[in-house]
Amino acid sequence: MRDFGDIHAVGVLLVEDSAFQANLMRRILNVVGVREVAIAENGLQALAMLTAEPARFGVVVCDLVMPEMTGYQLVAAIRGGQAAGAETVPIVVVTGAHGDEVEHLARLGQVQGYIRKPATTAAVFEALKAALAA
């Protein structure tokens, strides 16, 4: 189990196609103590970043609805080994959806948490804390 006090040492890969949402989430991540936030604009870019440097990222925070490769496809690709060395990285999804799909992913162990939009500092903190403790 990882000590959440070390959140400042964890690199976060933020996957978000909206520049506004990415900037907002990056600022929230900084407020909760994350020092390194790399941003990918879609799942394909994120997968390439994870493949190139799997040890750089301690957690992936991703939107679900994106062009090129959705968050659902990204989760499946990571868990399926398409980013060698990153198969077990904790994943937290960010969504505006209120259906059961996200909860289903969590129950299957594919994601370690989720944040409903609009994201709050408290929600991000709790989701990261749970994901890093998993």
Secondary structure, 3 states (H helix, E strand, C coil): CCCHHHHHHCEEEEECCCHHHHHHHHHHHHHCCCCEEEEECCHHHHHHHHHHCHHHCCEEEEECCCCCCCHHHHHHHHHCCCCCCCCCCCEEEEECCCCCHHHHHHHCCCCCEEEECCCCHHHHHHHHHHHHHC
